[in-house]
C-alpha cells in the first residue's frame, strides 16, 4: 500500500527530470550549437552580469573549500589550465571525425603540439651527414659540391667541422662566379648562426626568423659541431616531408618488405619507430634507431648482428664505419602497414617500391 501511494511521486519525479533534461539542457544546447555566434553575442552580457552578481557567493564557497583543504593537509593554490593539451588534441581529432577538419589539417595541428616540447637535436641533420667544405678550398670545388648535392647552403669550416666559420649560400657563390670576382670562400660565406642542441625547436625557429637566416649550426655541450638544422627541417615537423627536384634517387627511410618485416634507415627516430610499428623501445639516451642499436650492442656494429626486440628480432643490414645505416626488423605479429601516401616520400611498401625519396638535408 505504501508503494502504491508513492507511485505518483515517482512518476512526477521522472517526468520532471526528463522535462528539465530535454527542455532546459539538451534543446538549448542544440539551438546554441546551430547558432553559436549569435547566441554567444546575445548571452555574453547576461553571463558577465551573472558572474559579477555571484562573485560574493563564489568567494565565500572558495574560502570554505580552502579552509577544509588546509585542515585536511591539502594544497589550496593548485590551479590547472582551463583546457589541457590532450583535450585540445581530442577536440581536433573529433573535428576530423565530424568532417570539420581534413586529415592533413589534423596532422599539422598535432605536429605543432609535438614541436612545442621537441629539442633541436631530435630533428637536426647529424654531423656525420653534413655536406661541408674547407674554407681554403678553391671556389671551383665549392661549385662542384653545390652542383653534386643540390644544397643551397653549405657550412664552411676551418681545419675540421668543430670550427665552422661561415655558411656558403649557393646564390652568393653563383653571383661571384658570374661576375668574375676573385673572392675566397671565407669572403663569400656569411656569418654562421649557432644554437645549442638542447634548445627547443620553437625557440630556434623564432631566432632564425628574427636573424633572417635559414640554417643554424647545432653545437653540443662541449662547443663541438653536432649537426645543422634549417627552417625546412622544422616546417617538415608540421606539414610533413617536402620534396623537391633534388630528392630523386634517394632511398626511403622506411620500407615494408612484408607484413612481418620492415627495413629502416638508421636515422629514423625511435619515437617514429614506436608509433609506426607499435613497439616500446625506450628512448632515454638516444634519438634514432641506429643509436639504440649501438647502445645495446656496446661495440662497433657489424653487419648481421642481431638484437631481441619484443616478439621479433632486429638485424643490422648495413654499416658505414661506426655508423649503422640500415636495420631490418622481423616480428612474429604482423605490422599495421599504413596506406601509402604519395605526399609522404619517406614511406614505402613492397607493393610500391618505386622510390619516392626523402627530403635532402
C-alpha positions in Angstrom: 0.0 0.0 0.0 2.9 2.4 0.8 4.4 1.7 -2.6 1.1 2.3 -4.3 0.8 5.7 -2.5 4.2 6.8 -3.7 3.8 5.8 -7.4 2.6 9.3 -8.4 5.6 10.9 -6.7 8.0 8.6 -8.6 6.1 9.4 -11.8 6.3 13.2 -11.1 10.0 13.0 -10.4 10.6 11.0 -13.5 8.6 13.4 -15.7 10.2 16.5 -14.2 13.7 15.1 -14.6 13.0 14.3 -18.3 11.4 17.7 -18.9 14.3 19.6 -17.3 16.8 17.5 -19.2 15.1 17.9 -22.6 13.8 21.5 -22.3 16.5 23.1 -20.1 19.6 21.4 -21.3 19.5 19.4 -24.5 17.3 21.7 -26.5 19.0 25.0 -25.6 22.4 23.4 -26.2 21.3 22.1 -29.6 20.0 25.5 -30.6 23.1 27.3 -29.4 25.3 25.0 -31.3 23.4 25.7 -34.5 23.6 29.4 -33.9 26.7 29.6 -31.8 27.9 33.1 -32.7 24.5 34.8 -32.5 23.7 33.1 -29.1 27.2 33.9 -27.7 26.9 37.6 -28.6 23.4 37.9 -27.0 24.3 35.9 -23.9 27.7 37.5 -23.2 26.4 40.4 -21.2 24.0 38.2 -19.3 26.8 35.8 -18.4 29.1 38.7 -17.4 26.4 40.2 -15.2 25.7 36.8 -13.5 29.4 36.3 -12.9 29.6 39.7 -11.2 26.4 39.1 -9.1 27.6 35.6 -8.0 31.1 36.8 -7.2 30.5 37.1 -3.4 28.9 33.7 -3.2 31.8 32.2 -5.2 34.3 33.9 -2.8 32.6 32.5 0.3 32.4 29.0 -1.1 36.0 29.2 -2.3 37.1 30.3 1.2 35.3 27.5 2.8 36.8 25.0 0.4 40.3 26.3 1.0 39.8 26.1 4.8 38.6 22.5 4.6 41.6 21.6 2.3 44.0 23.3 4.7 42.6 21.3 7.6 43.0 18.1 5.6 46.6 19.0 4.7 45.9 19.5 1.0 47.2 22.2 -1.3 45.0 25.3 -1.6 46.6 27.1 -4.5 46.5 24.3 -7.2 45.1 25.7 -10.4 45.4 23.8 -13.6 44.9 25.1 -17.1 41.3 25.7 -18.3 41.9 23.4 -21.3 44.8 20.9 -21.4 46.8 20.0 -24.4 45.3 16.5 -24.5 41.8 17.9 -24.5 42.7 20.2 -27.5 44.2 17.2 -29.4 41.0 15.3 -28.7 38.9 18.2 -30.0 41.0 18.3 -33.2 40.5 14.5 -33.6 36.8 14.8 -33.1 36.8 17.7 -35.6 38.3 15.4 -38.2 35.8 12.6 -37.5 32.9 15.1 -37.8 34.3 16.4 -41.2 35.2 19.9 -39.9 38.9 19.3 -40.4 40.8 17.4 -43.1 43.3 14.7 -42.1 46.2 16.9 -43.3 44.9 19.8 -41.1 44.7 17.5 -38.1 48.2 16.2 -38.6 49.6 19.7 -38.9 47.9 20.8 -35.7 49.2 17.8 -33.9 52.7 18.5 -35.4 52.6 22.0 -33.8 51.8 20.5 -30.4 54.6 17.9 -30.7 57.1 20.6 -31.8 56.4 22.5 -28.6 58.4 20.0 -26.5 60.9 18.9 -29.1 64.6 19.7 -28.8 66.6 20.7 -31.9 68.9 17.6 -31.6 65.8 15.5 -32.4 65.5 16.8 -36.0 68.9 18.2 -36.9 71.0 16.8 -39.7 73.7 15.0 -37.7 77.4 15.8 -38.1 78.1 12.6 -39.9 75.6 13.6 -42.7 76.7 17.2 -43.1 77.9 18.3 -46.5 80.6 20.9 -45.8 83.7 22.4 -47.4 87.1 23.6 -46.0 87.5 27.3 -46.1 90.8 27.2 -48.0 89.4 25.1 -50.9 89.1 26.8 -54.3 85.8 28.3 -55.4 85.6 25.8 -58.3 85.4 22.9 -55.8 82.6 24.7 -54.0 80.7 25.0 -57.3 81.2 21.2 -57.9 79.9 20.5 -54.4 76.8 22.6 -54.8 76.2 21.0 -58.3 76.6 17.5 -57.0 74.4 17.7 -53.9 72.0 20.4 -54.9 72.2 22.1 -51.5 71.5 25.9 -51.3 73.6 26.4 -48.1 76.8 24.6 -47.2 78.7 25.1 -43.9 82.3 26.2 -44.3 84.9 25.0 -41.7 88.5 25.8 -40.9 90.5 22.7 -40.3 87.7 20.5 -39.0 83.9 20.5 -38.5 84.2 21.8 -34.9 85.4 25.1 -36.3 82.5 26.4 -38.5 83.5 29.8 -39.8 80.6 30.5 -42.2 77.7 29.3 -44.3 78.1 29.4 -48.1 75.0 30.3 -50.0 74.7 29.0 -53.5 73.3 32.3 -54.8 76.3 34.2 -53.4 78.7 31.7 -54.9 76.9 31.9 -58.3 76.9 35.7 -58.2 80.7 35.8 -57.5 81.4 33.3 -60.3 79.2 35.0 -62.9 80.7 38.4 -62.1 84.2 37.0 -62.2 85.0 38.3 -58.7 88.3 37.0 -57.3 87.0 36.1 -53.8 87.8 33.3 -51.4 85.2 31.1 -49.7 85.9 33.0 -46.5 84.9 36.2 -48.2 81.8 34.8 -49.9 80.5 32.9 -46.9 78.1 34.5 -44.5 78.3 34.6 -40.7 77.0 31.4 -39.2 74.3 31.2 -36.6 74.9 28.8 -33.7 72.4 27.2 -31.4 72.8 24.6 -28.5 71.4 21.1 -29.3 69.3 21.4 -26.1 67.3 24.4 -27.4 63.6 23.9 -28.1 62.7 23.8 -31.8 60.1 26.6 -31.4 62.8 28.9 -29.9 65.2 28.1 -32.7 62.6 28.8 -35.3 61.9 32.2 -33.7 65.6 33.1 -33.6 66.0 32.0 -37.3 63.2 34.3 -38.3 64.5 37.1 -36.1 68.0 36.9 -37.5 66.7 36.3 -41.1 68.8 33.2 -41.6 67.7 29.7 -42.9 70.3 27.5 -41.3 71.6 27.1 -37.7 74.7 25.2 -36.8 73.9 23.0 -33.8 76.6 22.7 -31.1 76.9 20.2 -28.3 77.6 20.9 -24.6 81.4 21.0 -25.3 81.1 23.5 -28.1 81.7 21.0 -30.9 79.5 20.8 -34.0 76.7 18.3 -33.5 74.9 19.0 -36.8 72.8 21.6 -38.6 69.1 22.4 -38.9 67.2 24.5 -41.4 63.8 26.2 -41.4 62.7 23.5 -43.9 63.6 20.8 -41.4 61.4 22.5 -38.8 58.5 23.0 -41.2 58.6 19.3 -42.1 57.6 18.5 -38.5 54.4 20.4 -39.1 53.5 19.8 -42.8 55.3 16.5 -43.4 58.2 15.8 -45.9 58.8 18.5 -48.5 60.1 17.0 -51.8 62.0 18.9 -54.5 63.8 18.0 -57.7 67.0 17.1 -55.8 65.2 14.3 -53.8 65.2 12.0 -56.9 67.3 8.8 -56.4 67.4 8.7 -52.6 66.1 5.7 -50.7 63.1 5.6 -48.5 63.7 5.7 -44.7 61.0 3.0 -44.0 60.4 0.1 -46.4 57.8 -2.6 -45.6 59.1 -5.8 -47.2 56.1 -7.8 -45.9 53.5 -7.6 -43.2 56.1 -9.0 -40.7 59.2 -7.4 -42.0 60.5 -3.8 -42.4 63.8 -2.2 -43.3 64.6 1.1 -41.5 67.2 3.8 -42.1 69.4 4.1 -39.0 68.4 7.8 -38.8 64.7 7.1 -38.2 63.8 8.4 -34.8 62.9 5.9 -32.0 59.6 7.8 -31.4 58.6 7.3 -35.1 59.5 3.6 -34.9 57.4 3.1 -31.7 54.5 4.9 -33.2 54.6 3.2 -36.6 55.4 -0.3 -35.5 53.6 -0.2 -32.1 56.9 -1.1 -30.3 58.0 0.1 -26.8 61.7 1.0 -27.3 63.0 3.2 -24.5 64.4 6.5 -25.9 66.2 7.9 -22.9 69.8 8.3 -24.2 69.4 8.2 -27.9 67.1 9.6 -30.6 67.5 7.3 -33.5 67.1 3.5 -34.1 70.8 3.4 -35.0 71.7 5.0 -31.7 69.5 2.4 -29.9 71.3 -0.5 -31.6 74.7 1.0 -30.8 73.7 1.4 -27.2 72.5 -2.2 -26.9 75.5 -3.8 -28.7 78.0 -1.8 -26.8 80.6 -2.1 -29.5 81.3 -1.2 -33.1 78.4 -2.6 -35.1 78.8 -5.4 -37.6 76.5 -6.5 -40.4 74.5 -9.4 -39.3 74.4 -8.5 -35.6 71.0 -9.2 -34.0 69.0 -8.0 -31.1 65.9 -9.3 -29.5 63.1 -6.8 -29.9 59.7 -7.6 -28.3 58.2 -10.6 -30.2 60.7 -10.2 -33.0 64.3 -9.6 -34.0 66.4 -6.7 -35.2 69.3 -7.3 -37.6 72.0 -4.8 -38.7 71.8 -4.7 -42.5 74.3 -2.0 -43.5 77.2 -0.2 -41.7 79.4 2.7 -42.6 82.4 3.0 -40.3 80.9 3.0 -36.8 77.5 4.2 -38.1 74.5 2.0 -38.6 72.9 2.8 -41.9 70.2 0.1 -42.2 68.4 -2.3 -39.9 65.8 -5.0 -40.5 63.1 -5.8 -38.1 61.1 -9.1 -38.3 58.2 -9.7 -36.0 56.0 -12.7 -35.2 53.0 -10.4 -35.2 52.2 -8.6 -38.4 52.7 -4.8 -38.5 49.9 -2.5 -39.3 51.2 -1.2 -42.7 49.8 2.3 -43.2 48.4 3.3 -46.6 51.0 4.7 -48.9 50.5 8.4 -49.4 52.1 10.0 -52.4 52.7 13.2 -50.4 54.8 11.2 -47.9 58.0 10.3 -49.7 59.8 8.7 -46.8 57.5 5.7 -46.5 57.1 2.8 -49.0 55.8 -0.8 -49.1 56.6 -3.8 -51.2 53.6 -3.1 -53.3 55.1 0.2 -54.4 58.9 0.0 -54.4 59.3 2.8 -56.9 61.5 5.2 -54.9 59.7 8.2 -53.5 62.7 9.7 -51.8 63.0 11.8 -48.8 64.0 15.4 -48.3 67.6 16.3 -48.8 69.4 17.8 -45.9 
